[in-house]
Amino acid sequence: MTIDSEFLTKSKFTKMVESSVMDHKHGYMDAVLDLCDKNSVDPADVKKFISPVIQDKIEAEARRLNYLPRGNTLPVD
């Protein structure tokens, strides 16, 4: 399935990402980048197709990998 050959919606792209995560056993960031690479699409161009659900999963994954600061933590003095 290529991104260019069909009318793409958030729903279809979400299914493609979820399928890639399940089939290849990798994270959501890797799934999006892999789909972009396989279809010769700039990752910035798929930004509008990333659903809030996938965006939340990518954010959680980034926090878990320490790419983003953790939120809502109590300061320990």
NORUR-V781393 format. One record per run of one state. SS is the DSSP state (~ for helix, > for strand, _ for the rest). FROM is the first residue (numbers start at 1). LEN is the number of residues. If there is no record, write none. Layout:
<<SS,FROM,LEN> <SS,FROM,LEN>>
This chain:
<<_,1,9> <~,10,15> <_,25,3> <~,28,11> <_,39,4> <~,43,7> <_,50,2> <~,52,13> <_,65,13>>
